[in-house]
Amino acid sequence: MSCYSNGFCRDKNIVCRLLFSKARLPKPFISLHANITTVHMKIIAIQGSPRKNGNTDLVLDAFLSGAGDLGAECEKIYLRDIEFKNCRGCNACHKTGDCVIKDALTELFAKVLKADILVLASPIYSMTVTAEMKGFIDRGQFLWAQKFLTKTLEFDDRHLATHTGVFISTSGQDLPTIFDAARPVVKAFFNDSGFVYRENVLFPGMDKKSQSERDEAAAFASGEGRRIANALITLKGNV
Ligand SMILES: Cc1cc2nc3c(=O)[nH]c(=O)nc-3n(C[C@H](O)[C@H](O)[C@H](O)COP(=O)(O)O)c2cc1C
């Protein structure tokens, strides 16, 4: 994980390092102007914080605004605003590939599968993602079943090259390991839904930040939104 002097972290996994290695770094924004109008990009952001206008919203909104500057169509969904049930563990999806529960998540999962960038945003609660986010991820078990059991869902290399998973998180504590338990949780969902978990945009110690530090956090998140959208525009143009 590389941490900047401003205390925010940008972390890329190995796949990301390979994909965005120097040779493939996107050209500067200005020279991408033609791509902005020709490459359509949809970003779905799943917001798992139960607190509206809190720390996670601050950085998530800035991220989406930065990506929006490059022409990305962005949609944010608050899990707290939609009614859904938790996975029952009935394992029916292991046989049919379908979830027996039909509720707001049924439609949302269909939408997620059509996005180019999936953002999973959650504050750290008790060392991992919130209950809302975990509930959402558990309900994605039918996708895992379709991939590995019924074999009715497959993502080819081209799809994986142009579908990026981004984890955005905030925490109260400023510990180097504070996001560690959350990462495998979001990775599980990215894997099952056809997104390569390429990016982390993480903000530790948010509860004690001054207003100017919060402004810096938002500016950093906005820059990350632009950078990640820019990278995907380039990838989509190249694949
Ligand atoms: C129930 C609860 C549990 C929390 N657990 C942790 C924790 O384990 N570690 C930590 O660093 N912060 C923890 N926090 C602090 C939040 O992660 C932090 O305030 C976060 O930025 C809140 O984001 P939000 O304003 O978007 O909800 C917790 C907060 C709450 C309400």
PDBQT file of the ligand as one rigid body, heavy atoms in Angstrom, charges set to zero:
ROOT
HETATM    1  C1  LIG A 301     -20.978   1.117  14.860  1.00  0.00    +0.000 C 
HETATM    2  C2  LIG A 301     -19.665   1.721  14.471  1.00  0.00    +0.000 A 
HETATM    3  C3  LIG A 301     -18.547   0.935  14.464  1.00  0.00    +0.000 A 
HETATM    4  C4  LIG A 301     -17.301   1.473  14.097  1.00  0.00    +0.000 A 
HETATM    5  N1  LIG A 301     -16.215   0.681  14.115  1.00  0.00    +0.000 NA
HETATM    6  C5  LIG A 301     -15.017   1.204  13.773  1.00  0.00    +0.000 A 
HETATM    7  C6  LIG A 301     -13.864   0.385  13.788  1.00  0.00    +0.000 A 
HETATM    8  O1  LIG A 301     -13.875  -0.787  14.118  1.00  0.00    +0.000 OA
HETATM    9  N2  LIG A 301     -12.687   0.956  13.432  1.00  0.00    +0.000 N 
HETATM   10  C7  LIG A 301     -12.588   2.272  13.053  1.00  0.00    +0.000 A 
HETATM   11  O2  LIG A 301     -11.515   2.722  12.708  1.00  0.00    +0.000 OA
HETATM   12  N3  LIG A 301     -13.688   3.058  13.017  1.00  0.00    +0.000 NA
HETATM   13  C8  LIG A 301     -14.889   2.563  13.365  1.00  0.00    +0.000 A 
HETATM   14  N4  LIG A 301     -15.996   3.367  13.338  1.00  0.00    +0.000 N 
HETATM   15  C9  LIG A 301     -15.863   4.764  12.868  1.00  0.00    +0.000 C 
HETATM   16  C10 LIG A 301     -16.263   4.905  11.395  1.00  0.00    +0.000 C 
HETATM   17  O3  LIG A 301     -15.583   3.982  10.577  1.00  0.00    +0.000 OA
HETATM   18  C11 LIG A 301     -15.937   6.310  10.867  1.00  0.00    +0.000 C 
HETATM   19  O4  LIG A 301     -16.519   7.273  11.682  1.00  0.00    +0.000 OA
HETATM   20  C12 LIG A 301     -16.414   6.433   9.436  1.00  0.00    +0.000 C 
HETATM   21  O5  LIG A 301     -15.714   7.466   8.790  1.00  0.00    +0.000 OA
HETATM   22  C13 LIG A 301     -17.914   6.734   9.377  1.00  0.00    +0.000 C 
HETATM   23  O6  LIG A 301     -18.292   6.929   8.048  1.00  0.00    +0.000 OA
HETATM   24  P1  LIG A 301     -19.722   7.554   7.693  1.00  0.00    +0.000 P 
HETATM   25  O7  LIG A 301     -19.753   8.927   8.247  1.00  0.00    +0.000 OA
HETATM   26  O8  LIG A 301     -19.816   7.526   6.229  1.00  0.00    +0.000 OA
HETATM   27  O9  LIG A 301     -20.754   6.659   8.300  1.00  0.00    +0.000 OA
HETATM   28  C14 LIG A 301     -17.223   2.848  13.719  1.00  0.00    +0.000 A 
HETATM   29  C15 LIG A 301     -18.376   3.639  13.731  1.00  0.00    +0.000 A 
HETATM   30  C16 LIG A 301     -19.590   3.092  14.104  1.00  0.00    +0.000 A 
HETATM   31  C17 LIG A 301     -20.836   3.957  14.094  1.00  0.00    +0.000 C 
ENDROOT
TORSDOF 0
